[in-house]
Amino acid sequence: MIETRRIHQSAPLGQLRVWHLALLVLFVAIAIANIQDQRPPTPGLVALAVSGFLLYGFLGWAGWRFARRFEDRIGSTLLLVLYLAAMAMLFLVATLVYVAMEVYATTR
């Protein structure tokens, strides 16, 4: 009998892969290009956007670590769907707050 072993083992679902980082770089590059195309940036708004991206990344990491506690109870697929929906809502709210602050800063 011939015994076979898997040579390449796939990474766990929650582990960052190289294409995740490439996609992150692409999104940040698009965001920077959009900000630069609009008008001369206000230093306060740029600092707010950068700190918001950093905070969003930290909250995503901390939120996933917290959410993993419930994986056995609700299942991994439902957990991922709920986590992604919560992160999308957080991003939407943060974007709306940023746009409101930008409009307020430019109309004063």
Buried (B, 14 or more C-beta within 10 A) or exposed (E): EEEEEEEEEEEEEEEEEEEEEEEEEEEEEEEBEEEEEEEEEEEEBEEBBEEBBEEBEEBBEEBBEEBEEEBEEEEEEEBBEEBEEBBEEBBEEBEEEBEEEBEEEEEE
